[in-house]
Amino acid sequence: MRRTLSRLSSRPFLLCAALVLGTGAGCESVKPRATAPADGTTAIPPPDTTTASTPDASVTPDAGAPTPTTATASPWQRARVGDRVEYAFSAHRAPPGRQRVVDPNDRGSAVAGRVALEVVAVQAPWAWLTVTFTDDQGRPLPHPRLAQDRLLPMRMEEIQAWKAEHRGQRSAEQTTAAGRSWDAQRYLHDSRPSDGPLQNRLYASEPGPLYLTHGLLDASTTLSGFGASGSQQLTLVSFRQGTNATGTLPVLERPWGPGTWFDVRQDISGTASVRRVCMGAERGFLLRKEVTGPSGDAPCADFQEADALPLEEALLSLVSEVVSLPQQWPPVPAGTAPSRRETLTVARHPIPAVVFETPLGEGVERRVQVTTYAAEPWGAALHGLADEARFGTLSDTLFRVPPKGKRVAEDGAQLVGWGAWVKDGGK
C-alpha cells in the first residue's frame, strides 16, 4: 500500500510488538547471564524448571478443548475469589528533541494511578479477573483507554507450557513491599549503550499471594536513544488473599481480549481475505493467535504456538501505549478534512461512528484515506469486543481519486465480526 493502514489492519498486538514499544524486549527472550553483578549482590543461576507434576484432577477442561499438557503445579489451580494485587503505575513521554525546540512549553504526556487485578469468580477451568485503573483516590481516569474496568478470564491450567525467560543480569536480594519482607530476584537489562532501554524487574522468589503477576514486586523501563525520552513503572502497593466462594460468573461486556475473537476483512491489491484474531489467557500469560480464512463451529480451538506475554508485562505495555496516544477520542488524523458521523453495521451490530478523510498526493495521482472510529469506544454497540479492535479503526480504506468519475477503493481493512469463545454469565 502507498500508505500504511491503521491499527485494524497492521497494528502490532500487545503480546509482541507492544512489548517492543513498552519494554524493548522484542518477541524473543534472552536467557539470563551467569556473570557476577557489578553492584556486589550475589549472582544466582536460573532455576531448574524441568520438574513437572500432574495438573489438579478437579480442573476439568472445556468440552472440545485440547487436552492440557503435564505442567508444573501452579497456584492458579488454587485461585480464590477475592485474590487481589494492586500496583501504583506511572508513565511519561517527553516530546522528541526537535519538538522541544519548536515548542518549549510542550512537556510531553504523562499518566499515573493504581491498577488492581482481582479474582471475581472461579468456575473450573477458569478464574475470572477484573482489571481496574483508577487515580490514587480510587476515581476513574480520564484517558479513554483506562476509563473502564476490563474482564479477563484466565485458564487455571495450561494447554501449552508457557515460560517467561527474564532478560538481563540476575541477582538475589531481600526487600520490603506492601508491608512484607520478600526474598527477591532482580533482573537488570541495560541496552542503553546500543540506544535501547534500561529494564529493571524485581520478582519475589516465591510468588505466593502475588501469583496473578508471577510474583512481581516492581518493574520499570527507561527509554533511551534515537530521541526517545520517558519511562513506565509498576510498583506493588497491596495484596489480599480471598475466600473459597465461587462468585457469580460475569458477562464479557468489556473484555481486555482473552476469551474473545474478532474478524477483519482485508482487501490488498485486489485480493480479499479474512483474518481472525483469537485471544486467550493461561496461568498468567495473555495469548494471541491469528488464523486466515476461519471456518468451523469452534472459533478459537487451538492456541498451540500462540504469541504469549506475561500479564504483568501486558499491563506495563498498556500503560506505555496510553501515553503514546492522544487522550481525545476519536483521535484526529493529521491533515484530515472535517469529520462526519454515520452508522456502520458490523455483523448486525449498528455502531455509531465518526469518519475522517485524509487527502493524499497531488495532481493526477490523488488519493484519499478514509478511516472510521467508534464514536463511543465503551458504548453498548461494542459489548464483547476486545481492546485491540475497540480502540482501533473499524474500517480503513485507501481510495484512488480519478480526475473524473467515482473514486475507486484500492486497499482496505474492516472489522466484520466478533464474539466470545469462552462461556460467560450471559449465556
N, C-alpha and C positions, 0 to 999 in steps of 0.2 A: 504494500500500500504506500501511497505517496505521503500519507501522514498516519502515524500510529494511532490506532483506535484506543478508546479509553479503557478503563479497568474491566469492563464487562467482557471484552474480547481478549485482552492481553495482560490484565493486572496480575502480577505475581501474587501467589497466595501466601497467607500468614505462615504456613508451615515451611516455606523455603525462602522465597525472596524477601519476605518481610523480616526474616531472621537476618538477612544481609543488611537490610535497612536499619533494624533495631539493634543488632548486636555485632554485625560484621562477621558472624560465624560461618556464613555460607551454608550450603546443603550437605557438606561432607565434613564430619567431625575429625579433629586431630587428637590422637591419644595423648594423655599426659606424659611429660618427660620425667625421667628419673634423676635428673641432676639436682644438686643441692640448691635451695633458695638463697637469694642474696641477703635476705633480711634476718638470717640467723635462726629461723624456725626449722623444725625437723621435717625433712622431706620423707614421704612415705610412698610406697609403690601402689599402683592401682589395685583395688580389691579384687579378689577372686570371685567371679560371678558365674562360675560353672556349676555350682551346686543347684540342684533342681528338686522339686517335690511335686506331688500330685495336687492339682487345684482342689479347693473345697468342694466336696461332693454335693453340698447343699445348693451350690450355684448352678442353676440349670440353664443351658444355652437357649436362645430363641429357637422356635421351630424353624427348621430350614437353614439355620445359621451354620457356618463352618464349625467343625469340631475344634475346641480350644487346644493349644499346644500345652505340653507339660512345661510348667514355668515355675520360677522361684516363688515361694509363698509370699503373699503381698498383704499389707494392712488394708488394702482396698476391699478384700474379702470380708473384713470386719467393719466396714463403714457403717456409721450410725447416724440417724437423723440428729442434727444439731452440731455435728462435727464442723468446726469453723476455723479459718485462719484469716487474719486481716493484716494488710500491709499499707504503710504510707508509700505513696508514689509521687514522683515528680519527673518532669521532662522539660527541657528547654532547647530551643534552636535560635542561635544568633543569625542575623541576616548575613549573606555572603559578603566577602570583603569589599567587592565593588559596590554593593548596595549600601554598605555602611558609609562609604564615601559620598554617594549620591544623596542619601537621606540619613544624616547622623542621628535623627530622632527615632529611627526605626530600631527598636530594641529586640526585634525578633518575636517569637511566640513562646509561651510557657503554660504549663498546666500542672496542678498539684492537688492532692487529696488522699482519699483512702479507697482501697479496693478490698472487698471481702468475698471470700468463697465459702459457701455453706451448703451442707447436705440437707435437702429438704424432704427427700423421700428415698426409700430403699425398696426396690422390688427386683429380686434377683432375675437376671444378672446385672441389673442397672442400679447405680446410685445417681440420684438427680441433684444437681448443684445449681445454685443461683450465683451469678457473678454481678456484684453491685459496686458501682463507682459513686462516691459522694465527695463533698468537701470535708474539711476537718471537723465540721459540726454536724455531719450526717445529712446535709442538704443536697439535693440534686445538683449536678454540674451543668453549666450552660452549653458546653460543647455537644452538638447533636450525637456524636459517636459515643458519648459517655452519659447521656441524659437518662437512659432507661436501664433497668437490670436485664440480664440475659439468662437464659436457661441452658443448662449443659448436662445432658445425660452421659454418664461415664460408665462404660462397661467395667465391671469389677474383676473380670478375668481377661486373659489375653488370647486373641486368635493367633497373634504372632508375637514373639518375644522382642518387644521394643526396648532399646537401651540408649541411655543418654551418656555419651562419652564427652566429658568436660574437657575443654581446651585449656592448655597452659600449664604453668608450674603449680604443682600441688604441694601443700604444706598443712601440718596439723597445728591446731591451736585450741585454746579454751576461750569462750566468750560468754557474754550475758546478753540476752534478748528477751523481750516480753516478760521480764521478771524472773527469768530462769537461767541457770548456767547450762551451757552446752559444750560438749566435745565436738569440735567442728573441723571441717576441711575447707581450705581456701584454694581456689583456682584463679591464678593470675596470668592473663594472656596479654602481653604488651606488643602490639604490632604498630606502634607509633613510628618506629624507625622506618617503616615502609609505608607511611601515610595511612595506616589503618587505625582502628580504635584501641583503647585500653579497656579490657574486660576484666571485671573483678566479681567473683561469685563465692559466696560463703554458705556452705551446707552443713546441717547437723549430721554427725557421723551416723546416728541412728534417727531416722525421720520421726518416729513416734507419732505424736499428735499432729505433726506437720506433713503427714503423708500426702495430703492433697497437692502439695507443691514439692514433693521429693525431699522435704526437709530444708527448704530454702530459708536462710536467715537474712541474707542481704544480697542484692545483685545490682551492679552498676555498670554502665558503659559510657565512656567518654570519647567523643568523636575527635578525630584529628586528621589533618592533611586535606589537600585539594579544596581549601577554603571552608571546610566543614568546621563548625563550632557548636558544641552543645553536649547534652548528656541526658541520660534517663536512669532512674533508680527505683528499686523496691526495697523496703526495709520492714521486717516483721515488727508489729506493734502488739498483737494479741493472738491468742488461740483459745479454743474451747473444745472439750470433748462432749459428745452428745449422749443420747439415750438409746434404748433398744426399740423405740417406737418406729413404725414403718412409714408414717407420714402419708399425705394424700398425693397420689400421682398427679403431677401438674400437666398443663397443656402447653405444647410447644408453640406458643404465640410469638415469642421473641427469642428465637434460638440464636446462640452465638454462631452455630453452624453444625456441630456434631448432632447426628440423628436425622439430618435432612439432606436433600439433594436439590439441585436446580439444573435446568437445561438451557443452553444457549445455542441459537441457530447462527451459524457463521456463513457468510457469502463472500468468498475471496476469489477474485479473478474469474468469476462466472461459475465457481464450484461451490455448492451448498453442502453443509454437513451440520450435524447436531452433536454438541459436546455436553456430556453430563458430568457434573461435579458432585461427587459423593463425599460426605464428611462424617467422620466417626470420632470416637474417643475411647481409649482403653488405658486403665491404670495410670492416669496422669499424663497421657500423651494425646494430643489432638492429631487426627489423621485426615488426609485429603487424597483423593484419587480421582483421576479423570478417565472417562470412557467415551469413545467416539461411537456414534450410532447406537445408543442404548436400546435395548429391547427386553421383553420378558416381564413377568409379574413381580420379580424381586429387583427393585431398582438399585440396591446397593448391597449385593450379596457377598462381595469379595473385596476385602481390604488388604489382601496379601500384597506386599511390596508398595504399600501406600507411602506417601511422604508423611513423616512423623515429627512432631515438635513437642517438647515438654511443656506442660501447661504454664509453668512459671515464665518460660521464655516467650510463650504466646502473649501473656499479659504484658511483659516488658515491650514486646514488639508493637502491641496495640497502642500503648502509651506513646511510643516513639512515633507511630504513624499519625496519631492525633495532632501532635504539634507540627507536623509537616503539611497538614491540610488546613484550608480556611475554616473558620468557625461558622461562617454563614452557610445557610442551606437554602436552595442548592448552590453548589459552587459555580460561579460565573466564569466560563472560559474566557481567556483574554481575547479581545478583538471581536467579540460577538455582537450581533445585532440585538435589539431588544427582544426579550423572551416573550413567548406566548404560552397560554395554558390550554391543555386539551386532555382528553381521556384516552389512555392507552389500555387496550384489553389484552391480557395475557392469560391464556387458558381459562377463559370465562371469569377472570378477575378484572373488573373495571378499575383502573388505577388513575386517580387524579395526577397529572404530570405537568412538568414545565419543560418547554422545548427551547433550545438555543441553536442558532445558526451562525456558523463562523465562516466567512468568505476566505478562500484560499487561492493564491495565484492571481495572475493578471492576464489581460489580453485574451487571446483565443482559448487558451488552456485554463479557463476559470473553473474552479470547483468550490463546493460548499460542504462543510461538515455539519451534520445535524445530530445533536445529542439530546437525549431525553432522560430526565431525572424524575423520580417520585417527588411529588410536591410535599408529602409528609412521610419521611422515611420510617417513622414509627406508627404510621396510620394503620387502621384495621385492614385496609386493602392488601397490605403486605404481611399479614399474620402468617407465620410459618416459614418466612423467607430468611435465609442466612444473611449475616452481616455482609459478607463478601459481595453479594448481589444487591442487597438492600441499599448500600451506600455507594454502589457503582452506578453506571448508566443503565437504564432499562433498555435503551437502544442507542446505537451509534453507527451512523451511515455516512459514507463519503459519496457525494453526487458529482457527476460531471455536468457542467452547465454550458450547453452549446449556444452559439450566437442566436439561433432561432429554435423554437420548439421546446419541449419539456426537458427538464433535467433528467439524467439517467443515473441510477444507482450503480456504483462500481464495486465497492466493498462495504461490508457491514456486519454487525452482530446485534442480536436482540434476544432478550430473555423471553423464553417461550413456555416455561412451566416450572413448577417446583412442588415439593411435597416432603413428607416425613416418612422415613423407613423404620423408625422406632415407634412402637405403640405407646401413646401417651394417654393422659387422663381425659382427652376429648373424644376417644374412640371406644 
